[in-house]
Amino acid sequence: MASWLDSHQYSKIAQEETQGQHHERHWVKRYWDRGKVHIIYTLLLVFVAVVSNNASRLNSGSALYGEEPLRGEMRLKTAPRTFLLDLNYAMPPSPKVDKAWSSLLPERGGFFIHPKIAPKESCLAVFHQIHCLDMLRRALYETRPDIMNQGENKSSTASSNHGKRDKTTEINEAHDMYHLGHCFDLLRQAIMCKPDLTIEIANTTLNGVTGFGTEHQCINWEELMNWMKVFE
């Protein structure tokens, strides 16, 4: 635009140019110089506004609790829900229980490709975490079948809760089928209630994901522990 004005306003003064014409030309040049300053200043203000807006979004409460790209893409809604023990997930492995756990994963186990937020094959962290919890559940009962036998003669409500710590209860509850079932189902519901929608890029060499090396938005655990020390 400056070159256009140069060619139309700032051409060399002809010898026959009058003094009034010279004064007018000088005024136009000063006006344009001031205009350029205002344009640059306006652009800087716009830039600062954009940066400030992005910073405020990153520092907002929602960002601290993992507002990953998928949340904005799907516009997920929240609703109050009371956790209740579900025996379809809390009982030891059986065709019915295993089917219930398997139904928590999409057909491809949580792997997907999205043109904008995941152009390479990726997996949502929440489905990876559900998979890991199910693997632990299966492995425990496979390696410790005695746990199921020890729980057969007990009430279905026995030790199915998280009580205050002491050495005796920790030893006994470690072998309590109902307490273990409670733990698995509680963790399942917690993961599903506050799903981690972080996108994990698949490792083509491993043909899967490890979950490590991926950045998450997390609270400060040390601050939480310090708060607990004050009130426990």
Beta strands, then each sheet from edge to edge (+ up, - down):
strand 1: 111-114
strand 2: 118-124
strand 3: 199-201
sheet 1: 1+ 2- 3+
end
